[in-house]
């Protein structure tokens, strides 16, 4: 009985609104700073549409520094947790696309491809919704190849913060903490890439995302999340 109530649409909506307001107020209480330099650029201010990528573990801060700025159409899974996260995103300016690699993926991919033709922004977590953590799928590569628009890696970090006991070790900032975010240089993929070129671009995306995440984490002397030998040339 309790489980069925918790899974009901009405209860998920209520829980989503509560968590959405909570995390909105939490991120607004933080002192935010945008990092520049060392190859990082203000890509969102310069490009006309693109594919924004961020690791699943850095989800909480993402709507705060991109939501009302670029209004990205963000891919969110149709799971119970996904529906709750979607409300948080909508409160902060994200436009939601329902789907994932497990359910609704083909329809969601077609929607993103169509949106990119209008020079909109779409946002995805290449390691979501269930991992492996910080291992990128090729979805962003195919979207970039077909649209001609750039992939824009982004990340944030915060201190003090805690990490959840989840598959992705979700970062959860604490109230009134300091937050920093950064955007990596855009990644372009040529049309109709070969399988080898797709794999090379996928590894390049992993490198870029881990580099920008390591950059923001370094502001707080955090050890990098990634394993260097796993990600191509990243040292």
Phi and psi in degrees as a GROMACS rama.xvg file:
@    title "Ramachandran Plot"
@    xaxis  label "Phi"
@    yaxis  label "Psi"
@TYPE xy
-63.2838  -41.9256  UNK-2
-63.7502  -40.0514  UNK-3
-66.9509  -35.9107  UNK-4
-65.8925  -43.055  UNK-5
-65.2637  -26.3419  UNK-6
-90.1409  -5.61739  UNK-7
-68.9133  152.619  UNK-8
-61  -42.1513  UNK-9
-62.8175  -44.2195  UNK-10
-67.9084  -39.7139  UNK-11
-62.7496  -37.1943  UNK-12
-64.5864  -44.6133  UNK-13
-63.1065  -48.068  UNK-14
-63.1577  -37.1761  UNK-15
-64.7373  -41.0304  UNK-16
-65.9878  -41.2554  UNK-17
-62.9798  -49.1673  UNK-18
-67.4518  -35.3619  UNK-19
-63.5906  -45.1564  UNK-20
-65.8137  -40.7021  UNK-21
-59.8179  -52.4556  UNK-22
-71.4937  -28.2661  UNK-23
-64.6748  -47.4789  UNK-24
-65.5422  -38.1321  UNK-25
-60.0267  -51.2534  UNK-26
-68.08  -28.9611  UNK-27
-73.6852  -22.1949  UNK-28
-76.8188  -13.7371  UNK-29
-80.9405  156.454  UNK-30
-98.3602  108.663  UNK-31
-98.8765  146.687  UNK-32
-141.506  134.917  UNK-33
-93.4288  131.032  UNK-34
-93.3006  141.647  UNK-35
-126.69  175.966  UNK-36
87.823  170.939  UNK-37
52.572  45.4516  UNK-38
85.4796  -2.86529  UNK-39
-91.2219  141.016  UNK-40
-131.843  166.918  UNK-41
-87.6491  59.5819  UNK-42
-57.1936  -39.2411  UNK-43
-63.1495  -24.5831  UNK-44
-82.3838  -15.359  UNK-45
-112.146  -29.5882  UNK-46
-88.6025  165.612  UNK-47
-116.665  79.4108  UNK-48
90.5096  161.019  UNK-49
164.44  -179.564  UNK-50
-107.65  108.226  UNK-51
-86.5876  130.034  UNK-52
-122.468  140.391  UNK-53
-150.249  148.111  UNK-54
-68.9995  149.087  UNK-55
-59.1413  -33.4436  UNK-56
-70.1776  -12.0693  UNK-57
-110.34  31.5111  UNK-58
-71.1055  -37.736  UNK-59
-63.1475  -40.3533  UNK-60
-79.2415  -19.9128  UNK-61
-55.8938  -49.3739  UNK-62
-60.9391  -29.1369  UNK-63
-65.1729  -43.038  UNK-64
-101.61  2.87744  UNK-65
-127.024  -24.1546  UNK-66
-51.3809  -69.4438  UNK-67
-81.8404  -6.63396  UNK-68
-80.4573  -47.3427  UNK-69
-123.207  -5.0808  UNK-70
47.3924  54.1852  UNK-71
-69.8856  145.033  UNK-72
-82.8122  109.81  UNK-73
-106.116  129.358  UNK-74
-77.2245  120.743  UNK-75
-126.598  136.238  UNK-76
-66.2203  160.266  UNK-77
-89.7535  14.3771  UNK-78
-73.0927  173.843  UNK-79
-60.201  -46.6946  UNK-80
-65.0009  -37.0973  UNK-81
-62.0995  -41.9539  UNK-82
-65.3446  -33.3589  UNK-83
-70.8993  -42.0424  UNK-84
-64.1209  -35.8377  UNK-85
-58.09  -40.247  UNK-86
-65.69  -38.5614  UNK-87
-60.6377  -44.4197  UNK-88
-62.971  -42.7646  UNK-89
-64.2882  -38.2449  UNK-90
-58.6011  -30.5082  UNK-91
-105.437  19.02  UNK-92
98.5773  -2.02334  UNK-93
-75.2108  147.43  UNK-94
-102.75  130.233  UNK-95
-100.364  133.645  UNK-96
-112.145  121.744  UNK-97
-86.5455  126.356  UNK-98
157.607  168.906  UNK-99
-163.665  178.934  UNK-100
-66.2344  -21.2758  UNK-101
-91.2415  -30.0213  UNK-102
-151.518  127.164  UNK-103
73.5803  17.9433  UNK-104
-69.0162  -42.0625  UNK-105
-64.9801  -45.9276  UNK-106
-62.7983  -42.8662  UNK-107
-64.0212  -40.2497  UNK-108
-62.7367  -43.3506  UNK-109
-63.778  -37.6652  UNK-110
-63.7792  -45.3078  UNK-111
-63.3622  -41.4299  UNK-112
-61.8554  -41.5956  UNK-113
-65.2481  -41.4207  UNK-114
-64.123  -38.5943  UNK-115
-65.2645  -26.3964  UNK-116
-67.5251  -20.3698  UNK-117
-95.8383  9.79884  UNK-118
62.7546  35.3063  UNK-119
-85.9213  171.46  UNK-120
-99.055  137.414  UNK-121
-120.617  153.056  UNK-122
-132.457  135.615  UNK-123
-140.827  156.797  UNK-124
-102.799  104.922  UNK-125
-63.1938  -15.8319  UNK-126
-104.253  6.80459  UNK-127
-95.2243  168.556  UNK-128
-90.1227  -4.37918  UNK-129
-132.048  10.0046  UNK-130
90.5243  -169.341  UNK-131
-62.7496  146.71  UNK-132
-62.9375  135.145  UNK-133
59.4866  31.6184  UNK-134
-122.596  113.627  UNK-135
-77.6941  137.666  UNK-136
-80.0742  174.627  UNK-137
-91.1299  5.28623  UNK-138
-58.9219  -44.8923  UNK-139
-65.5923  -33.5048  UNK-140
-63.8663  -46.3724  UNK-141
-64.7896  -39.6932  UNK-142
-63.8643  -40.4955  UNK-143
-67.1791  -40.2049  UNK-144
-64.7297  -39.4571  UNK-145
-79.7181  -29.4979  UNK-146
-94.5343  -25.6523  UNK-147
77.8224  2.64409  UNK-148
-93.5169  158.782  UNK-149
-80.3  154.077  UNK-150
-89.0183  132.579  UNK-151
-119.664  102.265  UNK-152
-74.3511  135.131  UNK-153
-134.048  158.2  UNK-154
-161.369  166.004  UNK-155
-143.669  163.825  UNK-156
-146.055  165.065  UNK-157
-150.824  153.335  UNK-158
-150.439  131.49  UNK-159
-74.8055  155.234  UNK-160
-154.514  163.603  UNK-161
-124.914  165.172  UNK-162
-115.851  132.13  UNK-163
-72.5844  156.69  UNK-164
-87.2533  59.0404  UNK-165
-119.329  172.108  UNK-166
-59.5632  -29.8543  UNK-167
-99.6169  -3.49659  UNK-168
55.8937  54.7054  UNK-169
-50.5741  130.227  UNK-170
-82.3005  126.786  UNK-171
-120.945  104.29  UNK-172
-63.6224  154.267  UNK-173
-95.7081  161.459  UNK-174
-59.1901  139.315  UNK-175
61.2661  25.4119  UNK-176
-79.7667  175.308  UNK-177
-99.2634  133.145  UNK-178
-122.535  142.266  UNK-179
-128.108  146.792  UNK-180
-138.953  158.668  UNK-181
-150.87  154.636  UNK-182
-117.987  133.049  UNK-183
-82.3584  168.032  UNK-184
-64.1173  147.127  UNK-185
-65.5245  146.973  UNK-186
-115.388  122.974  UNK-187
-106.399  145.505  UNK-188
-123.608  130.084  UNK-189
-69.6861  155.754  UNK-190
-64.0671  148.441  UNK-191
49.4767  56.2402  UNK-192
-71.126  152.484  UNK-193
-74.1324  170.589  UNK-194
-59.4165  -39.9255  UNK-195
-65.6542  -38.2847  UNK-196
-70.6806  -35.1667  UNK-197
-62.5343  -44.5202  UNK-198
-65.9328  -39.6445  UNK-199
-63.686  -40.8  UNK-200
-68.0931  -36.6079  UNK-201
-63.1625  -44.503  UNK-202
-65.1247  -37.0404  UNK-203
-63.4556  -37.1329  UNK-204
-66.437  -44.0673  UNK-205
-57.4494  -45.711  UNK-206
-58.0329  -47.0218  UNK-207
-64.6658  -41.6988  UNK-208
-69.1526  -39.4814  UNK-209
-70.5526  -32.8535  UNK-210
-65.3849  -45.8159  UNK-211
-69.9974  -33.3333  UNK-212
-69.3334  -41.665  UNK-213
-62.973  -33.5386  UNK-214
-64.6633  -45.6893  UNK-215
-72.0351  -35.8455  UNK-216
-65.6421  -32.2019  UNK-217
-63.4208  -23.2987  UNK-218
-61.7501  -23.6942  UNK-219
-117.914  14.951  UNK-220
59.5479  31.2344  UNK-221
-79.7911  142.947  UNK-222
-70.0908  143.867  UNK-223
-59.5605  144.155  UNK-224
-69.2387  -33.7323  UNK-225
-83.4331  167.542  UNK-226
-103.32  111.292  UNK-227
-53.3841  -43.1044  UNK-228
-66.5263  -17.6205  UNK-229
-79.7297  -20.6171  UNK-230
-115.722  68.0497  UNK-231
56.3838  -120.934  UNK-232
-93.2622  0.163905  UNK-233
-67.0503  125.237  UNK-234
